[in-house]
């Protein structure tokens, strides 16, 4: 465990975090990104609605269909929250990530089909490109690997090993990296790579 002298207190937008000087940059970036994401949930919805209006004005039915599907998925998440006894609904970022993953998987399956349906795969790719512009910049592979390495070192220094190490490293990395910038699957792959 670190002494209090080696910790730096970081305040960004009303949020506070204690971190070592090596993780100061990452923590400041993540706190800033989290604050922006919380503030921008409404802004993101407004951007999607504005893009829908612009697509409708320019008679771009392809883009307007994609934007309508995003708004529809968000409405569905809100309604399912109300019927599930008030459980927290998915954030708009996670809804967009799921929509993007759906399009990417569909394109992959269309290309793998026998005979290949390249026309449908290209349509899914275009939809994915439209959706991708609403997501924040993804974390670089090198940056994620550095966070994972430091989390593994910290967990091992704390005396955690064996089966508990994977969970502890995932928890530490999840606390340092914003989920909007790195989906859980990406984090899990990076952790498994270094633990094997």
ABEGO torsion letter per residue (X at the ends): XBBAAABBBBBBGGBBBBBBAAAAAAAAAAAAAAAAAAAAAAAAAAAAAAAAAAAAAAGBAAAAAAAAAAAAAAAAAAAAAAAAGGBBBBBAAAAAAAAAAAAAAAAAAAAABOBBBAAAAAAAAAAAAAAAAABBBBBBAAAAAAAAAAAAAAAAAAGBBEAAAAAAAAAAAAAABBAAABBAAAAAAAAAAAAX
